[in-house]
Amino acid sequence: MSENKIKFLAYYLPQYHPIPENDLWWGKGFTEWTNVTKAKPLFKGHYQPILPADLGFYDLRLPEIQEAQAKLAKEYGVDGFIYYQYWFGNNKMLLEKPAEAMLFNQKIGIPFCFCWANETWKGIWHGLDSPDILIEQTYQGEKGYQTYFDYLLPFFKDERYIKIENKPMFHVYRFDDIPDPDQFINVFNDLAISNGFDGIHFIGTLGSDTILKNNHVYGKVGIDVFHKMRYKKGFLFEGVRYLGWLERQIKVKLGFTNELGKRLKPLIFDYKKAVSCLNLTFPNEKYIPCVFPNWDNSARSGKKSLIFVNSSPDSWKNHLKKAVKELIKNPKNPQFIVIKSWNEWAEGNHLEPDLKYGLKWLEVLKEVKRNYRNE
């Protein structure tokens, strides 16, 4: 992949096909669409359900769906998909079939890479009152990493896999959760070199800055600011003496709480104010901006959701343009913008066409990318 221009990469969720585990946890035939279709407004003016348009309620077991997604994404300026990958250790995976099918289908012509979503699954993320563990993320050290790398190797060797200076790009959701991240990095790098690569191009997300001290981590997707807003901060005026106190008092009286699983009403923010937390001055030369066109996970989490109201193609355009402008000012930073997401429908962030705005989310990306490259 050429490195002299900004590349726009979008997270890709492979949740759109039944698996036995989801059948057991949520009922026969459960997919992401199950939550999407039953979503309801939670307050006056709340737009739900948010439903797909052109691609419909697709099933990723059908090859023509991934082919259509790739064609649509490339047409409107997406340079690659970042497939979420769920490897839980002990050779246990979930939702791996779409990527495996893609590997053997050259008609799916868009570049791709993986993000290891190394996180324990809990019922709380789907609106349950209990934080029960559904499946636990585990680590088996060098032997486990060897097994994982062996699984990944055919993907790394594919000509579509995104590589930087002969290093396959590999995102890790939570580097800090790995018991010995240096061991993991060294095992993957050594195995990559022994298989003809020059190492692995590691990208971190959601971790602390400590991981960036490792010279083998080349970038950090900047959604940790958003993560703090979502789970820890939760207040727009935190640190502002009077307004912060007033906002906290009001929200507590209305039933708001930041304690996981006990929030009685959704956290609601204005989209423009929320994304201003992401359009920031880059903190270091490894920072990679993350942008999102929309966000409303009430389909998945109900009253425990986070909702950004007033998102629109116009506000999305302003958000994206600011991210591009800031990246141009920082040419030493990795020249990528990560979009969350291509198709996280129950999370309410997507580029795929919906019934309200059609192709406009994608048209914004195409316009901003064209204007940037023309300049």
C-alpha positions in Angstrom: 0.0 0.0 0.0 1.3 3.4 -1.0 2.3 5.6 1.9 2.5 9.0 0.3 -1.2 9.7 0.6 -3.7 9.5 3.4 -5.5 6.2 3.5 -9.0 5.8 4.9 -9.5 2.5 6.7 -12.8 1.4 8.1 -13.5 -1.1 10.9 -15.5 -4.1 9.7 -17.8 -6.1 11.9 -18.3 -9.8 10.9 -21.4 -10.3 13.2 -23.9 -10.9 10.4 -24.3 -14.6 10.4 -25.6 -17.1 13.0 -23.1 -19.0 15.2 -23.9 -21.6 17.9 -22.6 -19.4 20.7 -25.0 -16.6 19.8 -27.8 -19.1 19.4 -27.1 -20.2 23.0 -26.7 -16.7 24.5 -29.4 -14.7 22.7 -31.7 -17.2 20.9 -31.8 -19.2 17.7 -30.6 -17.3 14.6 -29.3 -14.2 16.5 -27.2 -11.8 14.5 -26.5 -8.0 14.7 -29.7 -7.5 12.8 -31.8 -9.0 15.7 -31.1 -6.0 17.8 -31.2 -3.5 15.0 -34.8 -4.4 14.0 -36.2 -4.3 17.5 -34.8 -0.9 18.4 -37.2 1.8 19.6 -37.0 5.5 20.4 -36.1 6.2 24.0 -37.0 9.9 24.0 -38.9 12.5 21.9 -37.1 13.0 18.6 -34.9 9.9 19.0 -34.6 8.3 15.5 -34.8 4.5 15.8 -34.8 2.0 14.3 -31.9 2.8 12.0 -32.3 0.4 9.1 -30.1 -0.5 6.1 -31.0 0.5 2.6 -29.1 -0.7 -0.5 -27.4 -3.8 1.0 -30.4 -4.8 3.1 -30.4 -7.2 6.0 -27.5 -9.2 4.6 -26.1 -12.6 5.6 -22.3 -12.7 5.4 -22.4 -16.4 4.5 -23.3 -15.3 1.0 -20.2 -14.4 -1.1 -22.1 -11.8 -3.2 -22.6 -9.7 -0.1 -18.9 -9.2 0.7 -18.3 -8.6 -3.0 -20.9 -5.9 -3.1 -19.5 -4.3 0.1 -16.0 -4.2 -1.3 -17.2 -2.7 -4.6 -19.3 0.0 -2.8 -16.5 0.8 -0.4 -13.8 1.2 -3.1 -16.2 3.3 -5.2 -16.6 5.8 -2.4 -13.1 6.1 -1.2 -12.6 3.4 1.5 -9.0 2.2 1.1 -9.3 -0.9 3.2 -11.3 -2.8 5.8 -10.0 -3.5 9.3 -11.7 -6.8 10.2 -12.4 -7.3 13.8 -11.0 -10.7 14.8 -12.0 -12.6 17.9 -9.2 -15.0 19.0 -9.8 -15.9 22.7 -6.8 -18.2 23.2 -6.6 -22.0 23.3 -7.4 -21.9 19.5 -10.9 -20.6 20.2 -12.3 -18.1 17.7 -15.7 -16.6 17.0 -17.1 -14.9 13.9 -14.1 -15.9 11.8 -16.0 -17.4 8.8 -16.5 -14.1 6.8 -12.7 -13.4 6.8 -11.9 -17.0 5.9 -14.4 -16.9 3.0 -12.9 -13.6 1.9 -9.4 -15.1 1.8 -10.5 -17.5 -0.9 -12.7 -15.2 -2.9 -10.5 -12.9 -5.1 -13.7 -11.1 -6.2 -13.6 -9.3 -2.9 -11.0 -6.9 -4.1 -10.6 -4.4 -1.3 -7.4 -4.3 0.8 -7.8 -5.5 4.4 -6.0 -6.1 7.7 -7.0 -7.4 11.1 -7.8 -5.9 14.5 -7.4 -8.5 17.3 -10.3 -7.5 19.5 -8.7 -9.1 22.6 -11.5 -8.5 25.1 -13.7 -10.6 27.3 -17.3 -10.7 26.1 -19.8 -9.7 28.8 -23.6 -9.6 28.6 -23.6 -6.0 29.7 -22.7 -4.8 26.2 -26.0 -6.2 25.0 -28.2 -4.5 27.6 -28.3 -7.2 30.2 -28.5 -6.3 33.8 -25.8 -8.7 34.7 -22.1 -8.3 33.8 -21.8 -12.1 33.4 -18.9 -13.3 31.3 -20.0 -15.0 28.1 -16.5 -15.9 26.9 -13.2 -14.9 28.4 -10.2 -13.6 26.7 -7.2 -15.7 27.6 -3.4 -15.8 26.8 -1.1 -18.8 26.6 2.2 -17.1 26.1 4.7 -18.0 23.4 3.0 -21.3 22.4 -0.4 -19.6 22.1 1.0 -16.7 20.0 2.7 -19.2 17.7 -0.6 -20.9 17.1 -2.3 -17.6 16.5 0.4 -16.5 14.0 0.1 -19.8 12.1 -3.6 -19.1 11.6 -2.9 -15.5 10.4 0.0 -16.4 8.1 -2.2 -17.2 5.0 -3.9 -13.9 5.4 -0.6 -12.0 5.7 0.6 -13.6 2.5 -2.4 -12.6 0.5 -1.7 -9.7 -1.9 -4.7 -7.8 -0.6 -3.4 -7.7 3.0 -2.2 -4.2 3.9 1.5 -4.1 4.4 3.9 -1.2 5.3 7.5 -1.7 4.1 6.9 -5.4 3.8 5.3 -5.6 7.3 1.7 -6.8 7.6 -0.4 -4.2 9.5 -1.9 -5.7 12.6 -4.1 -3.8 15.1 -4.4 -4.8 18.7 -7.5 -3.5 20.6 -6.0 -3.7 24.1 -2.2 -4.0 24.2 -2.2 -3.3 27.9 -4.3 -6.4 28.6 -1.7 -8.7 27.2 0.3 -10.1 30.2 3.6 -9.7 28.5 3.1 -7.5 25.4 6.9 -7.5 24.6 6.8 -11.3 24.4 3.8 -11.1 22.1 5.4 -8.5 19.9 8.7 -10.4 19.7 7.1 -13.7 18.8 5.0 -12.2 16.0 8.0 -10.2 14.7 10.3 -13.2 14.7 7.8 -15.5 13.0 7.0 -12.8 10.4 10.7 -12.4 9.6 11.2 -16.2 9.3 8.3 -16.2 6.8 9.8 -13.6 4.5 8.4 -10.4 6.0 10.4 -7.6 7.7 8.3 -7.9 10.8 4.8 -6.8 11.8 3.5 -3.3 11.6 1.7 -3.1 14.9 -1.0 -0.5 15.6 -2.5 -0.1 19.1 -5.9 1.1 20.2 -7.4 2.1 23.5 -4.3 1.5 25.5 -2.1 3.8 27.5 0.9 5.6 26.1 3.3 3.1 27.7 3.0 0.8 24.8 4.2 3.5 22.4 7.6 3.4 24.1 8.1 0.0 22.3 9.8 0.8 18.9 7.9 -2.0 17.3 4.5 -0.3 17.8 4.1 2.2 14.9 0.8 3.9 15.6 -2.0 4.3 18.1 -5.6 4.8 16.9 -6.8 7.8 18.8 -10.1 6.5 20.1 -9.0 6.4 23.8 -10.3 9.9 24.2 -13.7 8.7 23.1 -13.4 5.6 25.3 -12.9 7.8 28.3 -16.0 9.8 27.4 -18.0 6.6 27.0 -17.1 4.7 30.1 -15.2 6.9 32.6 -15.9 10.5 32.1 -19.5 10.7 30.9 -19.8 14.4 31.7 -19.3 17.2 29.2 -18.2 19.7 31.9 -15.9 17.5 34.0 -13.3 19.8 35.6 -15.4 23.0 35.2 -16.0 24.0 38.8 -19.7 25.0 38.8 -21.0 23.5 35.6 -19.4 20.2 36.4 -21.1 20.0 39.8 -24.4 21.2 38.4 -24.4 18.7 35.5 -23.5 15.8 37.9 -26.3 16.7 40.2 -28.9 16.9 37.4 -27.8 13.6 35.9 -27.8 11.8 39.2 -31.3 13.0 39.9 -32.4 11.8 36.5 -30.9 8.4 37.0 -27.6 8.7 35.3 -24.6 6.9 36.6 -21.2 5.9 35.2 -21.1 2.6 37.1 -21.2 -0.1 34.5 -24.5 -1.9 34.4 -26.4 0.5 36.7 -27.1 3.4 34.4 -30.8 4.0 34.3 -30.9 6.3 31.3 -28.8 6.7 28.2 -25.9 9.1 28.0 -26.8 11.7 25.4 -24.4 14.1 23.7 -24.6 16.4 20.8 -22.5 15.0 17.9 -20.7 18.2 17.2 -19.6 18.6 20.8 -18.6 15.0 21.1 -16.4 14.8 18.0 -14.6 18.0 19.0 -13.0 15.8 21.6 -11.5 13.8 18.8 -10.5 16.7 16.5 -7.5 17.5 18.7 -3.9 18.4 18.4 -1.9 15.2 17.9 -0.2 14.2 21.2 2.7 12.4 19.6 4.1 11.2 16.2 2.4 7.8 16.5 -1.1 9.2 16.8 -3.7 8.0 14.2 -7.0 9.9 14.1 -10.2 7.9 14.5 -13.5 9.4 13.2 -17.1 8.2 13.3 -20.0 9.4 11.2 -22.7 8.5 13.7 -23.2 6.8 17.0 -26.3 5.3 18.8 -25.9 2.0 20.4 -29.4 1.9 22.0 -30.3 -0.9 19.6 -27.7 -3.1 21.5 -27.7 -1.6 24.9 -31.1 0.0 25.5 -31.2 2.4 28.5 -27.5 1.7 29.1 -26.6 3.2 25.7 -24.5 6.1 24.5 -26.2 8.3 21.9 -24.9 11.2 19.9 -27.8 13.2 18.6 -27.8 15.5 15.6 -25.4 13.5 13.6 -25.8 14.1 9.8 -23.8 13.9 6.6 -23.0 17.7 7.0 -21.7 17.3 10.6 -19.8 14.2 9.5 -18.2 16.1 6.7 -16.9 18.8 9.1 -15.6 16.1 11.5 -13.8 14.3 8.7 -12.4 17.5 7.1 -10.8 18.6 10.4 -9.2 15.2 10.8 -7.7 15.4 7.3 -6.5 18.9 7.9 -4.8 18.0 11.2 -3.1 15.0 9.6 -1.8 17.1 6.8 -0.2 19.3 9.4 1.5 16.3 10.9 3.3 14.5 8.0 5.5 12.5 10.3 2.4 10.8 11.8 1.1 7.6 10.1 -0.9 8.8 7.2 -4.1 6.9 8.0 -7.5 7.9 9.2 -9.5 5.1 10.8 -13.3 5.2 10.5 -15.5 3.6 13.0 -17.2 1.9 11.3 -18.2 0.4 8.0 -21.1 -1.7 9.4 -21.6 -1.6 13.2 -25.3 -1.2 12.8 -26.4 -2.0 16.4 -23.7 0.4 17.6 -25.2 3.0 15.4 -22.0 3.8 13.5 -21.9 2.9 9.8 -21.0 4.1 6.4 -23.2 1.6 4.6 -26.4 3.2 3.2 -29.4 3.6 5.5 -33.0 4.4 4.9 -32.8 8.0 6.1 -29.7 9.3 4.4 -29.0 6.7 1.7 -25.5 7.0 0.3 -24.7 10.4 1.8 -22.4 9.1 4.5 -20.2 7.6 1.7 -20.6 10.6 -0.6 -19.1 12.7 2.2 -16.0 10.5 2.3 -15.7 10.5 -1.5 -15.9 14.3 -1.6 -13.5 15.0 1.2 -11.0 12.5 -0.2 -11.3 13.9 -3.7 -10.8 17.5 -2.5 -7.8 16.6 -0.4 -6.1 14.8 -3.2 -6.9 17.6 -5.7 -5.3 20.1 -3.3 
